[in-house]
Amino acid sequence: MSSVIEELYYGNLEPQELTTEITPKLKKKLSQLVKKEEELSAILPQKEKELFSKYVSAYNEFSSIGNSDSFISGFRLGARFTYDTFVKGK
């Protein structure tokens, strides 16, 4: 039987795929976001649409990096809890 760490190493475990279903609250916010983007796209001239599109792409990249940093911080905190529980606590 392989360990979780070994599965992660060999690429058999992808944490980003372990997400849960989108909650109703999150679905509502996503719907609002999509609606506002559609409204903006409908009224913006072409040049501003391109600028807005670049803004959205830059924000998505920023958000992705922030999510990665949060995941790493959470993972490290979990490791510290495990260490304190099983190693340091003895």
C-alpha positions as CSV (number, residue, x, y, z in Angstrom):
1,M,0.0,0.0,0.0
2,S,1.4,3.3,-1.0
3,S,1.5,6.4,1.2
4,V,-0.3,9.7,0.4
5,I,3.1,11.4,0.0
6,E,4.1,8.7,-2.5
7,E,0.9,9.1,-4.5
8,L,1.4,12.9,-4.5
9,Y,5.0,12.4,-5.7
10,Y,4.1,10.2,-8.6
11,G,1.3,12.6,-9.7
12,N,-1.5,10.2,-8.7
13,L,-3.0,12.7,-6.3
14,E,-3.9,16.2,-7.4
15,P,-5.2,18.4,-4.6
16,Q,-6.8,20.9,-6.9
17,E,-9.1,18.1,-8.1
18,L,-10.3,17.3,-4.5
19,T,-12.6,20.2,-4.4
20,T,-16.1,19.9,-3.1
21,E,-19.3,20.9,-4.9
22,I,-20.0,24.6,-5.3
23,T,-22.2,25.8,-2.5
24,P,-25.4,27.7,-3.2
25,K,-23.8,30.9,-1.8
26,L,-20.8,30.5,-4.1
27,K,-23.1,29.7,-7.1
28,K,-25.1,32.9,-6.4
29,K,-21.9,35.0,-6.3
30,L,-20.6,33.3,-9.5
31,S,-23.9,34.1,-11.3
32,Q,-23.7,37.7,-10.2
33,L,-20.1,37.9,-11.5
34,V,-21.0,36.4,-14.9
35,K,-23.9,38.8,-15.2
36,K,-21.8,41.8,-14.5
37,E,-19.1,40.7,-16.9
38,E,-21.8,40.3,-19.6
39,E,-23.2,43.7,-18.9
40,L,-19.8,45.3,-19.1
41,S,-19.0,43.5,-22.4
42,A,-22.3,44.7,-23.9
43,I,-21.6,48.4,-23.2
44,L,-17.8,48.7,-23.6
45,P,-16.2,49.7,-26.9
46,Q,-13.8,47.2,-28.4
47,K,-10.6,48.8,-27.1
48,E,-12.0,48.9,-23.5
49,K,-13.3,45.3,-23.9
50,E,-9.7,44.2,-24.7
51,L,-8.4,46.1,-21.7
52,F,-11.1,44.6,-19.4
53,S,-10.2,41.1,-20.8
54,K,-6.5,41.7,-19.9
55,Y,-7.5,42.9,-16.5
56,V,-9.6,39.7,-15.9
57,S,-6.7,37.5,-17.0
58,A,-4.2,39.4,-14.8
59,Y,-6.6,39.1,-11.8
60,N,-7.1,35.3,-12.5
61,E,-3.3,34.8,-12.5
62,F,-3.0,36.9,-9.2
63,S,-5.8,34.9,-7.7
64,S,-4.3,31.6,-8.7
65,I,-1.0,32.5,-7.1
66,G,-2.8,33.6,-3.9
67,N,-4.7,30.3,-3.8
68,S,-1.5,28.4,-4.2
69,D,0.1,30.3,-1.4
70,S,-2.9,29.7,0.8
71,F,-2.8,26.0,0.0
72,I,0.9,25.8,0.9
73,S,0.3,27.7,4.2
74,G,-2.6,25.5,5.1
75,F,-0.5,22.4,4.3
76,R,2.3,23.6,6.5
77,L,0.0,24.4,9.3
78,G,-1.5,20.9,9.1
79,A,2.0,19.4,9.1
80,R,2.9,21.5,12.2
81,F,-0.3,20.2,14.0
82,T,0.7,16.6,13.0
83,Y,4.3,17.1,14.3
84,D,3.1,18.6,17.6
85,T,0.6,15.8,18.0
86,F,2.7,12.8,17.2
87,V,6.3,13.8,17.7
88,K,6.7,16.8,20.0
89,G,3.8,15.8,22.3
90,K,5.6,12.6,23.4
